[in-house]
Amino acid sequence: MKFTVDKDLCVGCEACNGIAPEVFEFPDGYSKVKIDPVPEALQESALKAEANCPAQAISHQE
C-alpha cells in the first residue's frame, strides 16, 4: 500500500507521526512518508493516521 502526503494541505500538526511514527516523519515541518510502499504490518497504523489527519492531507492507494 502506498501513502502520500499533500504538502499543500498538511498543517504540520504531527498527528500522523504520533499515530504511526514508523511511517511518517517531519524533516522540514511537514509530514513525509518514509516507507514506500508501507509494509502490511504498518498499514493499519498508517490508515489510522490518514483517518485522523485534521487537514485530510494523507491519502493511499492499494
N, C-alpha and C positions, 0 to 999 in steps of 0.2 A: 504494500500500500504506500502511495506517495502522498506526502503532505506538503503544502505550500503556505507561505505567509505573504499576504499582500501588504507591503511596506507602506502603501498609501493609506491603508485603513488602520494599521497597527498603532496603538497609542502608547506602547511601551510599558504597560501595567505589570508585566511579568506573571500574569495569572497562569499562562500555559507552562512557564518554567516551574512554577510552584507545583503544578499537577504532574508534569512529565519532563523533569529535568534531564532525563536521558535522551530526549528527542529535541528539545528546544533550548536555544542559547541566546544571549543578548550581547553580541560583540560590539555593537555600535548604538545601543539604546533602543533597538527594535528587535523583535523576535526573528530568529532564523532557525530553520530546520537543520540539525546537524547530522542526521542519519537519513540517507536516501538510497533505496526505499526503507521505510520503517519496518523492522522485523516483526513478525507475528506476535512475539512475546511482549512488545511495547505498543501494539496497535490499540489496545483497549484504553491505555492511559492517554495516548495521543488523541483518540476520538473524544475522550472526556475533556481534554484541553480545548479541542475545537468547539465542543458544545458549550463550554464555559467562557469562551472568549467574548468579552463585553463589546468589542468592536467588530466581531464576526470577520476577523481578518484571516482566519485559518480555514483552509479547505483541503479536501483529499480526493484522490482517485484510487479506485481499486485495481 
